[in-house]
Amino acid sequence: MLRRRRLLPLALTAVLAAMLPLPLSAPAAAAPSGTKDVIVQLFEWNWPSVATECTNYLGPRGYGYVQVSPPQEHVRGQQWWVAYQPVSYRVESRKGTRAQFQSMVTTCHNAGVKVIVDAVVNHTTGVGSGTGWAGSTYTSYNYPGIYQTQDFHHCGRNGNDDIVNYGDRYEVQNCELVNLADLKTESDYVRTKLANYLNDLLSLGVDGFRWDASKHMPAADIAAIKGKLSRSVYHVQEVIYGAGEPVQPTEYTGNGDVHEFRYGKDLGRVFRHERLAYLKNFGEPWGHIATGKAAVFVDNHDTQREGGDILTYKDNGIYALANAFMLAWPYGSPTVMSSYEFTNKDQGPPSDANGKTNNATCFSGGWRCEHRWQVIANMVGFHNAVKGTTMVNWYDNGNNHIAFGRNGKGYLTINDEDGAVNGRSYQTNLPAGRYCDVIHGEKSGTTCTGPVITVDASGWFAANVAAHDAIAIHVNAKIS
């Protein structure tokens, strides 16, 4: 059954409208290598702002990793995608200097947050000539001291070497992605240059890499570059699924995690048009990759610009509910998006007249900071509290009211109906006691700034759930 999308959920309006930073008193989770595995993508934040956020918010709120945008020298311009066009591998960009990057990594580590770098290794700039952010010059297929024409693929297809047919493996992995000079990653010389760049970042303390455009490199090439790295770190690869295409995400799981792009599209479609009851087996039974290799998100910097069913910050309350589901559901490793406002898909981050990225000030100057929205931030604590448990006690009304537990550690119910659900009881499998509803409030010692949910000796509670709203409780939010 198709449903008409509603306006901002009324009960979440107060939570989202102010968009104020939350208190820093939430219970801290274990070390990042343990239960803190939620990644936040601070898209296009500059390095001093990332450092400050690690100290003041990410660490105290239980985020385990921060994914930062590409740090290498790139072409000049105001668009977001200039950061994905490397001119050299100097750590000097519109987001800051090498010294600022190093300081950021150290500061984040001191706050208990690990750093993942978005690594652009498939290609360099668009074919042409110019000068990079740090003053390095280049011409087509010639980057002095780094690469020359023999270090690139020249696939000889389609008149301009661009990929046209995604059903042709050769084109996908040997032709140019939208005119970007495609590196010959089967070459040991190129592999060594790329590994040197990644090792330089490792020397600065980086804890992992997001391999951009992985689909456009054979998995064996990525494995060979990984083999040249100085130490083992976390790896996640961008491989967009395409039905019937020859290059599939499962080819890359031997190298590390893989982004499951179907997750956000399917979740958005269900929340927008279908029934939440369908989510009972969300994940592998839907054809998604194995949970132990899946990196999932409601949206990222690419998908939020696609339109369609993808949910973004522009969807307000329904976006918060979808993120709450993701952080509560036992499938994959979740990434929370943190955006800036945009009105066209090419728009870059808030910047000065020279293109240097402005400091990120949450909820002003264009910075949306979804990772600080109360629902999303508090569900990170929920995720940390329930990690490693199975889903139990699923309930649905056959339509858009669902509930489920995480085996004695947490419980979430979402009512996405157009009317309230009143007086219903829920079986939680949680210890008896009084719990802070973290969708609407903050635990502070033995009190809660929002509603308190009482679980009885049999693990049940009764509550009213407003239309397009939710209730979430977990063991670390128990107040008595």
Buried (B, 14 or more C-beta within 10 A) or exposed (E): EEBEEBEBBBBBBEBBEEBEBBEEEBBBBEEBEEBBBBBBBBBBBBBBBBBBBBBEBBBBBBBBBBBBBBBBBBBBBBBBBBBBBBBBBBBBBBBBBBEBBBBBBBBBBEBBBBBBBBBBBBBBBBBEEBEBBBEBEBEEBBBEEBBEEEBBBBBEBEEEBBBEEBEBEEBBBBBBBEBBBBBBBBBEEBBBBBBEBBBBBBEBBBBBBBBBBBBBBBBEBBEBBBEBBEEEBBBBBBBBBBEEBBBBBEBBBEBBBBBBBBBBBBBBBBBBEBBBBBBEEBBBEBEBBBBEBBBBBBBBBBBBBEEEBBBBBEBBBBBBBBBBBBBBBBBBBBBBBBBBEBEEEEBBBBBEEEBBBBEBEBBEEBBBBBBBBBBBBBBBBBBBBBBEBEBBBEBBBEBBBBBBBBBBBBBBBBBBBEEBBEEBEBBBBBEBBBBBBBBBBBBEEEEBBBBBBBBEEEBBBEBEBBBBBBBBBBBBBBBE
